[in-house]
Amino acid sequence: CGDLTGSRQRRCRRSLRPLAVVGAVATWSFLASSGGGLLAFGARKAPPEEPKPPPLLSLEFWQQPSQERLRASCALLTLAALAGGAAAAKRWKNVQDNRMLKRPYTIPEFGPDQRSKVALPVDCEAELIRIVTFIQDVILKPIDERLPGRPFEYDFHSFPFTPMVLVIGNHSSGKSTFVNKFLGKEVQQTGVAPTDDGFTILERRAADETEDGPTVLGCPENRPFGELQRFGQIFSGHLRRKRLQLPKNSSMPVNLQIVDTPGMIDLPANAGNESSGRGYNFVEVIRWWAKRADLILLLFDPDKPGTTGETLEVLIKSLTGLNHKFLVILNKVDKLDNSVDFARAYGALGWALSKVIKRKDIPQIYTMYNEGMQGPEGATTLPLKAFDLKRHEVIEEVMRVPQRHNDNIITNLEDTLRQAEMISTIVQVIRSRVRARLLRLQAWAATSILVPVIVAYQLWKVVAIHLAAQHAAEAEVAAAASRGRRSRMAASASGEGAAQEWELPGFWISVGAVVVYSLISAGVLRFLWAYFLQYQRELFLNLDRIFEETYADHFIHNDGEDLRARWQVVRGKLAGILLATPLFLMLPIIDPWEIQRMKEVQAKDMWYLRQLARQLRQSPASTK
């Protein structure tokens, strides 16, 4: 059929199929015949029945010849290997399944022309809460629990939580006056001297009610307040909440809470450490409120534009990485006489901010005054109407807080993911470097300790061989002498033995050598351990260099300002982790697939959360 083509070749092959079947049957019959000879279609003698082999697990089976036992053993080993391979494959599959991100929600698929037509769920708020909770519980918390000190423990969101505005500033900067004017009711005490030393939460309700700190910490409507217990009883004694019945013309919405804070001052008692002197860590408390606030109003007085040490410390430590949330306000500009005074106050505040915000462009400074607090007409030559517009802009930002609440939650979650990814990456780099250096030092220690032992053993072996030869020669001489043979050969052998006498060292000499060698070995090990600890200290002191080397690929085509800004926030947390770890080898192992999952969430889930937040902003029911 090979010479044919096309349909002829196919017909030829079909005609040969019956012949192939007949040949196969004949071959099988030939092999199945008793004599193994020609094909016989007639009756044949039935083959003699062979005795059945004993069962595999019976004693008779294992008493058979060794060949049968070998076959059975090979079969059992094969079955065991197959079972072990199947178990290993199943375990590997389970591990891979556990590493896969199994979302309890479905991210809608979209194409280049479908971004504006994504099918979102009916209850977008419940979907957003479910996604945020899943990312925190499955992605972030397992890593945070392994890191020493849990650096992200208080960065997670708890639901429910009411949108919040945080008002901070120097004393007598007009914080309480601005709050009273916004509420439309005199609620907070005002004055030139510090009048309030606590944190006051203000909410609009149908009836007036005041709650103390311990009651606020157990509020079911704002679960994150329970985290404030870590700041101690003194802080809870300086915390209260006022639920107010406000006039109908008040601008304060119902779904908003305003936190009025104590004014920042310089006291002689806390000149060395601004965060102490109040009975609680004021800077950490401000950091907690700032992380959860949707808007931060930072007010300054023209008389003290950012000069207090406590204010500078809050800017450096509490508000780092939160520039997108705070508004810098130069308040009470109506107290300035003319444009020269205004320029001096504005320039002083800009200079103070430039010292703590390491950027060429400082945040926008809103210049305003509190409504109804200006002096008589003609007291100042400044254009107060222009400052009225700035005050209205600030109030509009406050009114937008309920709408931007979900966006702030997503932004904070994304920042936490990025920070956790960077910390995990740097921690693994440090751990791998320390492990490589320790392995190198262990190799050096083994070489420095074992090489002398091997050399001593070889010398001892040579001495023992020579001693054995010497004793054999002496025995031969003694035997010859006993038989009366004092031949020249015996004499020469005796002379050689005497000339090459070898002696093993004595007992105390051996003990002394072992002690000296042990001390030298201990000194070498101590030196190498001190070198290892010094290497750890060098790594700690050169964290910036490790960051640059780890992310060197990202700096090839751009300067990586985003990475460097994130590093400034992460560096303090990483330093705390390393200080809490005596040996960097004890740092937790964070697998690459865990870091990859964080990147995947940033690429896919964050986009979906933004779509949900946009839908909630556009929904009148959600806004209400």
C-alpha positions in Angstrom: 0.0 0.0 0.0 3.0 2.3 0.3 3.1 2.8 -3.4 -0.5 4.0 -3.6 -1.8 7.4 -2.7 -5.0 9.1 -1.6 -8.2 7.0 -1.5 -6.5 3.9 -3.0 -4.1 3.7 -0.2 -6.9 4.0 2.4 -8.9 1.2 0.7 -5.8 -1.0 0.6 -5.2 -0.5 4.3 -8.9 -1.3 5.1 -8.7 -4.6 3.1 -5.6 -5.7 5.1 -7.2 -5.2 8.5 -8.9 -8.7 8.5 -5.6 -10.3 7.7 -4.0 -8.5 10.7 -6.8 -9.7 13.0 -6.4 -13.3 11.8 -2.6 -13.1 12.3 -3.1 -11.8 15.9 -5.5 -14.6 16.7 -3.1 -17.2 15.3 -0.2 -15.8 17.3 -2.2 -15.8 20.5 -3.3 -19.5 19.8 0.3 -20.5 19.2 1.4 -19.0 22.4 -1.5 -20.4 24.4 -1.0 -24.0 23.2 0.4 -26.5 25.6 3.5 -27.4 23.6 4.1 -23.9 22.3 4.2 -25.4 18.8 1.9 -25.1 15.7 -1.6 -23.7 15.8 -4.2 -26.4 16.6 -7.8 -25.8 16.1 -8.9 -29.2 17.5 -9.0 -30.5 21.0 -5.8 -30.4 23.0 -4.8 -31.9 26.2 -5.6 -29.8 29.2 -2.5 -28.4 30.9 -1.8 -30.0 34.2 -3.1 -28.0 37.1 -0.4 -26.2 39.0 -0.6 -25.9 42.8 -1.9 -22.5 44.0 0.8 -20.4 45.7 0.3 -19.7 49.4 -1.1 -16.3 50.4 1.4 -13.5 50.6 1.1 -12.9 54.3 1.2 -16.6 55.3 4.3 -18.3 56.9 4.5 -20.8 54.1 5.0 -18.1 51.5 8.0 -16.7 53.3 9.5 -20.2 53.7 9.7 -20.6 49.9 12.9 -20.2 47.9 14.6 -16.8 48.0 13.6 -15.9 44.5 9.9 -15.9 45.3 10.5 -13.8 48.4 12.6 -11.3 46.3 9.8 -10.9 43.9 7.2 -10.4 46.6 9.5 -7.9 48.3 10.0 -5.9 45.1 6.2 -5.9 44.6 5.6 -4.6 48.1 8.3 -1.9 47.8 6.8 -0.9 44.5 3.3 -0.6 46.1 4.8 1.3 49.0 6.6 3.7 46.6 3.4 4.3 44.6 1.4 4.9 47.8 4.1 7.3 49.1 4.2 9.1 45.7 0.5 9.5 45.7 0.5 10.8 49.2 3.3 13.3 48.4 1.4 14.4 45.3 -1.8 14.9 47.2 0.1 16.9 49.9 1.8 19.0 47.2 -1.6 19.7 45.6 -3.0 20.7 49.0 -0.1 23.0 49.6 -0.6 24.6 46.2 -4.3 25.0 46.8 -3.7 26.7 50.2 -1.3 29.1 48.5 -3.9 30.1 45.9 -5.9 33.1 46.8 -9.5 31.8 47.3 -11.7 34.9 47.4 -15.2 34.7 48.9 -16.2 37.2 46.2 -15.9 37.4 42.5 -14.0 40.2 40.8 -15.9 41.0 37.5 -14.0 40.5 34.3 -13.5 43.5 32.2 -11.9 44.4 28.9 -10.4 47.6 27.5 -13.8 48.9 26.6 -15.8 47.6 29.6 -14.2 49.5 32.5 -17.2 51.8 32.8 -19.7 48.9 32.5 -18.7 46.7 35.4 -21.5 44.6 37.0 -21.4 45.5 40.7 -23.4 43.8 43.5 -26.6 45.4 44.8 -25.2 46.0 48.3 -21.9 47.6 47.5 -21.2 48.6 51.2 -21.5 45.0 52.4 -19.3 43.8 49.5 -16.7 46.5 50.4 -16.6 45.5 54.1 -16.4 41.8 53.1 -13.4 42.4 50.8 -11.6 44.6 53.3 -12.1 42.1 56.1 -10.9 39.2 53.9 -7.7 41.0 52.8 -6.9 41.9 56.4 -7.7 38.4 57.9 -6.2 36.3 55.1 -3.3 38.4 53.6 -2.1 40.8 56.3 -2.8 39.4 59.7 -0.9 36.1 59.3 2.2 38.1 58.3 1.7 40.7 61.0 1.3 38.0 63.7 4.7 36.5 62.8 6.6 39.8 62.8 8.0 40.8 66.2 5.9 43.5 67.9 3.1 43.2 65.3 3.8 46.5 63.5 0.5 46.6 61.7 -1.7 45.5 64.6 -3.4 48.9 65.0 -3.6 49.7 61.2 -6.4 47.4 60.5 -10.0 48.6 60.1 -12.9 47.4 62.2 -16.5 47.9 61.2 -18.8 49.7 61.9 -17.0 53.1 62.1 -18.5 56.6 61.7 -16.6 59.0 59.4 -14.4 61.3 61.4 -12.7 64.7 61.3 -9.7 65.3 63.5 -8.9 68.9 64.6 -5.4 69.5 66.0 -3.2 72.5 66.5 -1.4 74.8 68.9 -3.2 76.1 71.9 -5.2 79.3 71.2 -5.1 78.6 67.5 -8.9 78.7 67.3 -9.7 75.0 67.2 -12.6 75.0 69.6 -14.0 78.3 68.2 -14.0 76.8 64.7 -15.8 73.7 66.0 -18.4 75.8 67.8 -19.1 77.9 64.7 -19.4 74.8 62.6 -21.8 73.2 65.1 -23.8 76.4 65.5 -23.7 76.0 69.2 -21.3 76.9 72.0 -20.1 73.5 73.1 -16.4 73.7 73.6 -14.7 76.1 76.0 -12.5 78.8 74.3 -9.8 81.1 75.5 -6.3 82.4 75.0 -4.8 80.1 77.6 -5.1 76.3 77.3 -8.7 75.5 78.3 -9.2 71.8 77.4 -6.8 68.9 78.2 -8.8 66.1 76.7 -10.1 64.5 73.5 -13.7 65.3 72.9 -15.8 63.4 70.3 -18.8 65.5 69.0 -21.8 64.0 67.3 -25.2 65.2 66.3 -28.1 63.4 67.9 -31.7 64.0 68.8 -30.9 64.7 72.5 -27.9 65.9 74.5 -25.8 63.2 76.2 -22.3 63.1 77.5 -20.3 59.8 77.9 -17.0 59.3 79.7 -13.9 57.5 78.3 -14.5 53.9 79.5 -18.1 54.1 78.0 -16.7 55.4 74.7 -14.2 52.6 74.5 -17.0 50.0 74.6 -19.1 51.7 71.9 -20.6 49.1 69.6 -21.2 51.8 66.9 -17.5 52.5 66.6 -15.6 49.3 67.2 -12.1 50.7 66.7 -12.5 52.8 69.9 -11.7 49.6 71.8 -8.1 49.8 70.6 -7.6 53.0 72.6 -7.4 50.9 75.8 -3.8 50.3 75.1 -3.0 53.9 76.0 -3.9 53.4 79.6 -6.4 54.6 82.2 -5.0 58.2 82.3 -5.9 58.6 78.6 -9.4 57.2 79.0 -9.9 59.7 81.8 -9.2 62.5 79.3 -11.6 61.1 76.7 -15.3 61.9 76.4 -18.1 62.0 73.9 -20.8 64.7 73.5 -23.9 63.8 71.6 -25.6 67.1 70.9 -29.0 68.4 69.8 -28.0 71.1 67.4 -30.1 73.8 65.8 -31.7 73.1 62.5 -29.5 75.6 60.7 -26.3 73.8 61.9 -24.0 72.6 59.1 -23.1 69.4 61.1 -24.4 66.3 59.4 -25.7 63.3 61.3 -23.2 60.7 60.0 -20.1 62.5 61.1 -18.0 62.9 64.3 -15.6 65.6 65.0 -12.7 65.1 67.5 -11.4 68.2 69.3 -7.9 67.6 70.7 -6.0 69.4 73.4 -3.7 72.2 72.3 -0.1 71.4 71.7 2.3 73.3 74.0 5.8 73.2 75.3 6.2 72.4 79.0 9.4 72.4 81.1 8.5 68.9 82.3 8.6 67.4 78.9 11.4 69.4 77.3 13.4 66.3 76.7 10.6 64.2 75.3 7.5 65.9 74.0 5.5 62.7 73.9 5.6 62.3 77.7 4.5 64.6 80.5 0.8 64.1 79.9 0.5 60.7 81.5 0.1 59.0 78.1 2.0 59.0 74.8 0.4 62.0 73.2 2.2 61.5 69.8 1.1 57.9 69.5 -2.5 58.8 70.4 -2.5 61.5 67.7 -1.1 58.9 65.3 -4.0 56.5 66.1 -6.6 59.2 65.5 -4.9 60.4 62.4 -4.8 56.9 60.9 -8.5 56.5 61.3 -9.6 60.1 60.5 -11.0 60.9 57.1 -9.8 64.5 57.3 -7.3 66.2 59.6 -7.4 70.0 60.2 -4.1 71.3 61.4 -4.6 74.8 62.7 -1.8 77.4 63.5 -1.9 80.7 65.3 -0.1 83.6 63.6 1.6 84.3 66.9 3.1 80.8 67.1 3.2 79.4 63.5 4.5 75.9 64.1 7.2 76.8 66.7 6.2 74.5 69.6 8.3 71.3 69.9 5.2 69.2 70.4 3.7 70.4 67.1 6.9 69.6 65.2 7.1 66.1 66.8 3.5 65.5 65.8 4.3 66.5 62.2 7.3 64.3 62.1 6.0 61.2 63.8 2.2 61.3 63.9 1.3 62.6 60.4 4.0 60.9 58.4 2.6 59.4 55.3 -0.8 61.0 55.8 -0.3 64.2 53.7 -3.3 63.3 51.6 -5.6 63.7 54.5 -4.6 66.9 56.4 -5.3 70.5 55.6 -2.8 73.1 57.0 -4.7 76.2 58.2 -3.3 79.5 59.3 -6.2 80.7 61.4 -7.1 84.1 63.0 -5.6 86.2 60.2 -8.0 88.9 61.2 -5.7 89.6 64.1 -3.0 90.7 61.7 -2.8 94.5 61.2 -1.5 94.6 57.6 0.0 92.6 54.7 3.5 92.8 56.2 2.4 91.0 59.3 0.5 88.5 57.1 3.6 87.8 55.0 5.8 87.3 58.1 3.3 84.8 59.6 2.8 83.0 56.4 6.5 82.8 55.7 7.3 81.6 59.2 4.7 78.8 58.9 6.0 77.8 55.5 9.6 77.7 56.8 8.5 75.6 59.8 6.7 73.1 57.5 9.7 72.8 55.2 11.8 71.6 58.1 9.5 68.5 58.7 8.1 67.9 55.2 11.1 67.1 53.0 9.6 68.2 49.7 10.1 71.1 47.4 6.3 71.8 47.4 4.8 72.2 50.8 1.0 71.5 51.3 -1.4 74.3 50.5 -1.9 76.6 53.5 -5.5 77.8 54.0 -5.7 81.3 55.5 -8.9 82.1 57.2 -10.5 83.4 60.4 -13.4 82.2 62.5 -16.7 83.7 61.4 -18.0 86.4 63.8 -14.7 86.7 65.6 -13.2 89.5 63.4 -12.5 92.9 65.0 -14.4 96.1 64.2 -14.3 97.5 60.7 -11.1 99.2 59.8 -9.1 97.3 62.4 -7.1 95.5 59.7 -6.3 96.4 56.1 -6.3 92.7 54.9 -9.0 91.6 52.4 -11.2 89.5 54.8 -13.6 88.5 52.0 -10.9 86.5 50.3 -10.3 84.7 53.6 -14.0 84.0 53.9 -13.7 82.0 50.7 -10.9 79.9 52.1 -13.0 79.2 55.2 -15.9 78.1 53.0 -13.4 75.7 51.2 -12.4 74.2 54.5 -16.1 73.7 55.5 -16.8 72.1 52.1 -14.0 69.6 52.7 -15.5 68.8 56.1 -18.9 68.2 54.5 -17.3 65.9 51.9 -16.0 63.5 54.6 -18.9 61.0 54.6 -18.5 60.7 50.8 -14.7 60.1 51.0 -14.9 57.8 54.0 -14.8 54.6 51.9 -12.0 55.9 49.7 -9.9 56.6 52.8 -10.5 53.1 54.0 -9.3 51.7 50.7 -6.3 54.1 50.6 -5.2 53.1 54.1 -5.6 49.4 53.3 -3.5 49.9 50.1 -0.8 51.7 52.1 -0.8 48.9 54.7 -0.4 46.3 51.9 2.5 48.2 50.3 4.2 48.7 53.7 3.8 45.0 54.6 5.2 44.0 51.2 8.2 46.2 51.6 8.9 45.1 55.2 8.5 41.4 54.2 10.9 41.9 51.3 13.6 43.7 53.3 13.2 41.2 56.2 13.8 38.3 53.9 16.8 40.0 52.3 18.4 40.6 55.8 17.6 37.0 56.9 19.2 35.5 53.7 22.3 37.7 54.1 22.7 36.7 57.8 22.2 33.1 57.0 24.8 33.1 54.2 27.3 34.9 56.5 26.6 32.4 59.3 27.2 29.4 56.9 30.4 31.0 55.8 31.5 31.5 59.4 30.6 27.9 60.3 32.7 26.7 57.4 35.6 28.8 58.7 35.1 27.5 62.2 35.0 23.9 61.0 38.1 24.4 59.0 40.1 26.1 61.8 39.1 23.4 64.3 39.1 20.2 62.2 42.3 20.8 60.2 44.6 20.9 63.2 42.8 17.7 64.5 43.4 16.0 61.2 47.1 17.0 61.0 47.6 15.9 64.6 45.9 12.6 63.8 48.2 12.0 60.8 51.3 12.8 62.9 50.1 10.5 65.6 49.5 7.7 63.0 53.1 8.2 61.6 54.6 8.0 65.1 52.5 4.9 65.9 53.7 3.2 62.7 57.4 3.9 63.5 56.9 2.7 67.1 55.4 -0.5 65.8 58.4 -1.0 63.5 60.8 -0.2 66.3 59.2 -2.7 68.6 59.2 -5.3 65.9 63.0 -4.8 65.3 63.7 -4.9 69.1 61.7 -8.2 69.4 63.7 -9.7 66.5 67.0 -8.7 68.1 65.9 -10.1 71.4 64.9 -13.4 69.7 68.2 -13.6 67.9 70.1 -12.9 71.1 68.2 -15.6 72.9 69.3 -18.1 70.3 72.9 -17.1 70.5 73.0 -15.4 67.1 74.8 -12.2 67.2 75.2 -11.7 63.6 76.0 -8.5 61.8 72.5 -8.2 60.6 71.1 -8.2 64.1 73.6 -5.7 65.2 72.8 -3.4 62.3 69.1 -3.8 62.9 69.6 -2.9 66.6 71.7 0.1 65.6 69.0 1.4 63.2 66.4 0.9 65.8 68.4 2.8 68.4 69.1 5.5 65.9 65.4 6.0 65.0 63.8 5.7 68.4 60.3 7.2 68.5 58.3 7.9 71.7 54.7 8.9 72.2 54.1 11.9 74.5 53.3 11.2 78.0 49.8 11.4 79.6 50.0 14.9 81.1 51.6 16.3 78.0 48.6 14.9 75.9 46.1 16.4 78.4 47.9 19.7 78.3 47.9 19.7 74.5 44.1 19.0 74.5 43.4 21.8 77.0 45.5 24.3 75.1 43.8 23.3 71.8 40.3 23.5 73.5 41.1 27.1 74.7 42.4 28.1 71.3 39.3 26.6 69.7 37.0 28.4 72.1 38.8 31.7 71.4 38.4 31.2 67.6 34.7 30.5 68.1 34.3 33.5 70.3 36.0 35.7 67.8 33.8 34.4 64.9 30.7 34.9 67.0 31.7 38.5 67.8 32.3 39.0 64.1 28.9 37.7 63.4 27.2 40.0 65.9 29.2 42.9 64.4 27.9 42.0 61.0 24.4 42.1 62.4 25.0 45.6 63.8 26.4 46.7 60.4 23.3 45.5 58.7 21.1 47.4 61.2 23.1 50.6 60.6 23.0 50.3 56.9 19.3 49.8 56.3 19.2 52.5 53.7 21.8 50.8 51.7 20.0 47.5 51.9 16.8 49.2 50.7 18.7 50.7 47.7 20.3 47.4 46.8 17.0 45.5 47.1 15.0 47.9 44.9 17.9 48.8 42.6 16.0 47.4 39.6 13.2 49.9 40.2 15.6 52.8 40.1 17.0 52.1 36.7 14.5 54.2 34.7 13.1 56.5 37.4 14.1 57.9 40.7 11.4 55.9 42.7 10.1 58.8 44.7 7.1 56.7 45.7 9.3 53.9 47.0 11.6 56.3 48.9 8.6 58.0 50.5 7.2 54.7 51.6 10.6 53.6 52.9 10.7 56.7 55.2 7.5 55.5 56.8 8.5 51.8 56.9 12.0 52.3 58.2 11.0 53.0 61.8 8.8 49.9 61.9 11.6 47.8 60.4 14.1 49.2 63.0 11.7 48.2 65.8 11.4 44.7 64.4 15.2 44.2 64.2 15.8 45.7 67.7 13.3 43.2 69.1 15.1 40.3 67.5 18.4 39.4 69.2 19.5 37.1 66.3 18.3 38.0 62.8 18.2 34.3 62.0 15.1 34.3 64.2 13.3 36.6 61.9 10.1 35.0 60.5 10.2 33.3 57.1 7.9 35.0 54.7 7.6 32.9 51.5 7.8 34.5 48.1 4.2 33.4 47.3 2.9 35.4 50.3 4.6 38.5 48.9 3.2 37.7 45.4 -0.3 37.4 46.9 0.0 41.0 48.3 1.0 42.2 44.8 -1.9 40.4 43.2 -4.4 42.0 45.7 -2.9 45.4 44.9 -3.3 44.8 41.2 -6.8 43.4 41.1 -8.8 43.8 44.4 -7.9 47.5 44.9 -9.4 48.3 41.5 -12.6 46.5 42.4 -12.8 48.3 45.8 -12.4 51.6 44.0 -15.4 50.8 41.7 -17.5 49.9 44.8 -16.5 53.2 46.5 -17.4 55.2 43.4 -20.8 53.5 43.2 -21.4 54.3 46.9 -20.5 58.0 46.3 -22.9 58.1 43.4 -25.7 56.4 45.4 -28.0 58.9 47.2 -29.1 56.2 49.7 -25.5 55.4 50.6 -24.6 59.1 51.0 -27.6 59.6 53.3 
